[in-house]
Amino acid sequence: MASTKTANLTFRIDPALKEALRAAAQHEHRSVSNMVEVLIRDHCVRNGIAIPPLGPSGPPQGDEPRS
């Protein structure tokens, strides 16, 4: 499941939710970062949201060139 390339994600969150996230991560012996990734993946699976596979050069960068 781990990939060789990662992207940074910065966001603001209610302190109570941050503490709940930290507790959930600790309960599952995960880092907070990994817990966020697991929660996002689970949400996508439950809601039919496709997660595109990473190619050898990383995530898709936009539309393919048009001819």
Backbone bond lengths (Angstrom), bond angles and torsions (degrees), N, CA, C in turn:
res aa  C-N    CA-C-N  psi(-1)  N-CA   C-N-CA  omega(-1)  CA-C   N-CA-C  phi
1 M - - - 1.437 - - 1.524 110.81 -
2 A 1.288 118.82 -30.69 1.459 121.95 -179.41 1.522 109.97 -72.43
3 S 1.305 115.92 143.92 1.456 120.42 177.44 1.524 108.71 -113.56
4 T 1.323 115.23 166.11 1.455 118.80 -178.10 1.520 111.53 -81.53
5 K 1.325 118.20 -21.37 1.456 121.52 -179.97 1.522 108.98 -114.97
6 T 1.305 115.75 141.53 1.457 120.60 176.51 1.519 109.06 -129.77
7 A 1.320 115.77 164.01 1.460 122.08 176.61 1.520 108.28 -121.99
8 N 1.316 115.94 147.26 1.455 120.33 176.54 1.520 109.83 -81.31
9 L 1.322 116.47 145.05 1.458 122.69 177.06 1.519 106.95 -138.25
10 T 1.316 116.16 120.54 1.458 120.90 -179.71 1.519 108.22 -118.94
11 F 1.328 117.00 130.75 1.457 120.35 178.01 1.519 110.03 -151.98
12 R 1.332 115.46 161.36 1.454 121.71 178.37 1.523 107.89 -97.44
13 I 1.330 115.95 144.85 1.458 120.91 -176.66 1.527 109.11 -145.75
14 D 1.308 116.08 148.34 1.460 121.75 176.23 1.531 108.75 -58.27
15 P 1.321 118.23 134.88 1.467 120.22 -178.57 1.533 113.79 -55.41
16 A 1.321 117.89 -34.95 1.469 120.04 178.94 1.530 110.91 -66.71
17 L 1.337 117.08 -38.20 1.467 120.07 177.05 1.520 110.92 -68.65
18 K 1.329 116.40 -36.76 1.465 119.93 177.49 1.522 110.17 -61.77
19 E 1.319 116.85 -42.70 1.464 120.49 179.17 1.528 110.66 -66.63
20 A 1.337 117.08 -39.56 1.467 120.19 177.27 1.526 110.39 -63.60
21 L 1.319 117.26 -40.17 1.466 121.61 177.47 1.520 110.52 -63.14
22 R 1.325 116.72 -44.30 1.462 120.92 178.57 1.524 110.63 -61.30
23 A 1.336 116.83 -42.53 1.464 121.01 179.73 1.530 110.91 -66.14
24 A 1.338 116.91 -41.40 1.465 120.48 178.58 1.524 110.62 -63.28
25 A 1.320 116.41 -42.59 1.466 120.63 179.10 1.524 110.55 -63.42
26 Q 1.310 116.66 -44.37 1.466 120.70 179.58 1.530 110.38 -63.03
27 H 1.326 116.70 -40.48 1.463 121.43 -179.61 1.523 111.53 -60.86
28 E 1.336 116.61 -34.55 1.471 121.52 -179.36 1.529 112.50 -98.83
29 H 1.321 117.15 10.17 1.474 122.38 179.65 1.529 111.01 55.04
30 R 1.324 115.38 47.81 1.464 122.37 179.06 1.521 109.10 -123.57
31 S 1.320 115.48 162.12 1.460 119.21 169.20 1.531 107.35 -78.07
32 V 1.319 116.42 161.11 1.463 120.10 177.54 1.528 109.43 -60.95
33 S 1.320 117.16 -41.67 1.458 121.49 179.17 1.529 111.34 -59.34
34 N 1.336 116.44 -46.42 1.457 120.18 179.55 1.520 110.89 -66.43
35 M 1.330 117.87 -35.51 1.459 120.85 178.73 1.522 110.70 -63.80
36 V 1.331 117.36 -41.67 1.463 120.90 177.18 1.524 109.84 -61.48
37 E 1.330 117.15 -44.10 1.465 120.83 179.24 1.527 111.18 -60.90
38 V 1.327 117.28 -44.41 1.468 121.62 179.32 1.528 110.24 -62.94
39 L 1.320 117.59 -43.79 1.466 120.75 179.84 1.526 111.41 -62.76
40 I 1.326 117.16 -41.28 1.466 120.40 178.52 1.524 110.48 -65.86
41 R 1.333 117.20 -45.02 1.470 119.90 178.80 1.524 111.10 -61.10
42 D 1.328 117.34 -44.78 1.464 120.86 178.72 1.525 111.10 -60.47
43 H 1.317 116.78 -43.11 1.462 121.03 178.84 1.532 110.54 -60.79
44 C 1.323 116.46 -45.16 1.465 120.33 179.86 1.521 111.62 -62.19
45 V 1.325 117.55 -43.18 1.469 121.18 179.09 1.530 109.88 -62.22
46 R 1.319 117.64 -46.69 1.473 121.84 -177.85 1.522 112.31 -64.66
47 N 1.331 117.48 -27.53 1.458 121.11 -174.56 1.523 113.91 -110.29
48 G 1.329 116.81 12.04 1.456 120.81 175.73 1.520 114.27 67.14
49 I 1.309 117.06 30.62 1.464 121.24 178.75 1.526 108.11 -96.25
50 A 1.322 115.47 119.35 1.466 120.15 -178.12 1.522 110.46 -72.83
51 I 1.312 115.44 140.15 1.461 121.87 173.47 1.520 105.99 -109.18
52 P 1.342 117.43 108.57 1.459 118.93 -176.73 1.521 111.34 -64.34
53 P 1.335 116.56 138.95 1.465 119.35 177.83 1.522 110.08 -68.96
54 L 1.318 115.25 149.33 1.460 119.86 176.27 1.513 109.55 -79.33
55 G 1.309 115.99 135.34 1.452 120.56 174.56 1.512 109.53 -85.68
56 P 1.328 117.39 -177.59 1.463 120.48 -178.93 1.528 113.03 -62.93
57 S 1.334 117.45 -23.20 1.465 119.51 -178.71 1.521 112.51 -102.64
58 G 1.333 118.46 10.74 1.457 120.87 177.37 1.511 111.96 102.74
59 P 1.329 116.62 -162.46 1.460 120.54 -176.09 1.518 111.88 -68.24
60 P 1.347 117.07 157.35 1.461 120.57 178.37 1.527 110.35 -59.01
61 Q 1.320 116.73 143.82 1.457 121.33 -176.84 1.526 112.82 -107.07
62 G 1.307 119.67 7.85 1.460 121.25 179.57 1.507 110.97 134.83
63 D 1.316 114.84 -163.05 1.460 120.94 -177.73 1.521 111.26 -67.26
64 E 1.321 114.11 150.86 1.461 120.43 174.12 1.533 108.29 -68.92
65 P 1.324 117.71 151.80 1.477 119.63 177.37 1.522 110.69 -58.90
66 R 1.318 115.71 140.79 1.467 120.51 179.87 1.517 109.25 -95.35
67 S 1.342 115.09 145.94 1.463 118.15 179.04 1.500 111.72 -105.40
